Amino acid sequence: MRVWWLVLALGIALGCTGKDDDDDEGDDTSENGIPQLNPVDADADADVDADVDADADADTSADTSADTDTDPVLLDVRTSIEDYPDIGWVMEVTLTYTDPNQDVDGGLVMLDATLDEAAPEQFQIPIDGSQAIHDADDGTVFLAIQVSDAATSGTLSVTLVDANGHHSNTLTVTIG
């Protein structure tokens, strides 16, 4: 099953779709003109798992193996599957982090997703205020991913990369 990705910001939906391996390289827009998010290689290993409660919320615990002198540290990843009007089902993802250099703006969220028994897909989502929203005061980054329905299941591994290229630890949540 092809997984459709959608990143939302400030109440305005900006769509991004995952590309199949047989899609034309270099084509960055879908037929409807919505930007596509191209899969990338992610070299992070998942090292923390969490269970999901009945309403599709997931929490993880922090892995403090990151270099806390320069690297951001993911403390928590929370997910919730919601029905957005005119869009459909989305998985909201909120990352809670600390970063000694306070340079998360302009960085990336690296996702390694295996949803609904589909082949694993890897993505880099820019923290640019439209594809991923950063709240420095709260130490959070928010993004939303379009999913097939409320019964979506699988795993989502998340790594935060700050603007200077420092990688956080990786947290993994089990969905459904």
WOCORUR-V93357 format. One line per field, one symbol per residue. phi: phi as a letter, one per 30 degrees, with the letter a starting at -180 (. if undefined). psi: psi as a letter, one per 30 degrees, with the letter a starting at -180 (. if undefined). burial: # if it has 9 or more other C-alpha atoms within 8 Angstrom, else .. A space follows every 10 residues. Layout:
phi = ???
psi = ???
burial = ???
//
This chain:
phi = .dcccbccbh icdcdbcdcd dcdddidcbd dcideccddb dccdcdbbcb ccddcicbbb cdccdddddb ddbdcabcba cbcceibjdb cdbbccbbbd chbdeidbcc cbcbbhidde bbbccddbib dbcccddcib bcabbdbdad cebkbbcbbc bddcidcddc cbccci
psi = kkkkkkkkkh fkkjkkkkkl fglkkfjgka fggkkkjkkl kkgkkkgkll lkafggkkll lkjgfljfef klkkekkklk kljkkgeakl jkkkkklkjf fhhekfalkk kjkjkhglkk kklkjkigfe ekkkjeefhl kklkkkleaf gklaljkkkk klfggkkllk kkkkk.
burial = ..#######. ..#######. ........## ...######. .#...#.### ##...##### ###..#.#.# ########## ###....### ########## ..######## #####..#.. ########.# ####....## #######..# .######### ###..##### ######
//
